[in-house]
Amino acid sequence: MKITDATEALSALAQPSRLSVFRWLVRQYPARVAAGEIGQALDIAPATLSFHLATLERAGLLQHQREGRSRLYL
């Protein structure tokens, strides 16, 4: 892993809500989970959750797959 990639990943996880999302998704693995389910489980508003999921995805810590109108995260 490149230093810049590691720095970006660690920076993304340095925020408590993003760390909670990441930890929760790790516990759900290998299931793909809808964003709404994540928000409901962690009591995070949809707009806030969307921001956190995008940050984690840019850092390479998770991926999403579209299924109809939903995004499923892994």
C-alpha positions as semicolon CSV with decimal commas, in nm:
position;residue;x (nm);y (nm);z (nm)
1;M;0,000;0,000;0,000
2;K;0,129;0,343;-0,090
3;I;0,183;0,595;0,188
4;T;-0,063;0,837;0,028
5;D;-0,332;0,566;0,011
6;A;-0,275;0,472;0,375
7;T;-0,287;0,837;0,480
8;E;-0,616;0,892;0,298
9;A;-0,770;0,579;0,451
10;L;-0,658;0,668;0,802
11;S;-0,779;1,025;0,757
12;A;-1,123;0,900;0,653
13;L;-1,142;0,678;0,962
14;A;-1,031;0,958;1,196
15;Q;-1,390;1,089;1,215
16;P;-1,607;0,902;1,471
17;S;-1,918;0,862;1,251
18;R;-1,718;0,727;0,958
19;L;-1,533;0,487;1,186
20;S;-1,869;0,365;1,319
21;V;-2,001;0,312;0,966
22;F;-1,687;0,125;0,862
23;R;-1,690;-0,097;1,173
24;W;-2,060;-0,173;1,127
25;L;-2,009;-0,269;0,762
26;V;-1,716;-0,494;0,853
27;R;-1,941;-0,681;1,096
28;Q;-2,204;-0,727;0,822
29;Y;-1,953;-0,867;0,568
30;P;-2,003;-1,039;0,325
31;A;-2,361;-0,908;0,305
32;R;-2,428;-0,605;0,090
33;V;-2,624;-0,347;0,287
34;A;-2,848;-0,063;0,170
35;A;-2,759;0,287;0,283
36;G;-3,096;0,321;0,457
37;E;-3,023;0,017;0,671
38;I;-2,686;0,160;0,771
39;G;-2,841;0,495;0,864
40;Q;-3,117;0,330;1,064
41;A;-2,878;0,100;1,251
42;L;-2,644;0,386;1,343
43;D;-2,904;0,664;1,373
44;I;-2,739;0,885;1,109
45;A;-2,944;1,122;0,891
46;P;-2,950;1,031;0,519
47;A;-2,764;1,342;0,395
48;T;-2,495;1,303;0,660
49;L;-2,461;0,932;0,588
50;S;-2,429;0,997;0,215
51;F;-2,138;1,235;0,282
52;H;-1,963;0,981;0,508
53;L;-2,014;0,691;0,265
54;A;-1,873;0,897;-0,023
55;T;-1,567;0,986;0,185
56;L;-1,506;0,622;0,278
57;E;-1,551;0,515;-0,083
58;R;-1,304;0,778;-0,211
59;A;-1,054;0,648;0,044
60;G;-1,095;0,298;-0,101
61;L;-1,244;0,154;0,218
62;L;-1,576;0,041;0,072
63;Q;-1,757;-0,008;-0,256
64;H;-2,115;0,026;-0,365
65;Q;-2,323;-0,151;-0,623
66;R;-2,645;-0,013;-0,767
67;E;-2,949;-0,235;-0,748
68;G;-3,251;-0,054;-0,885
69;R;-3,277;0,276;-0,700
70;S;-3,070;0,152;-0,406
71;R;-2,699;0,154;-0,342
72;L;-2,572;-0,154;-0,165
73;Y;-2,246;-0,117;0,025
74;L;-1,981;-0,377;0,089
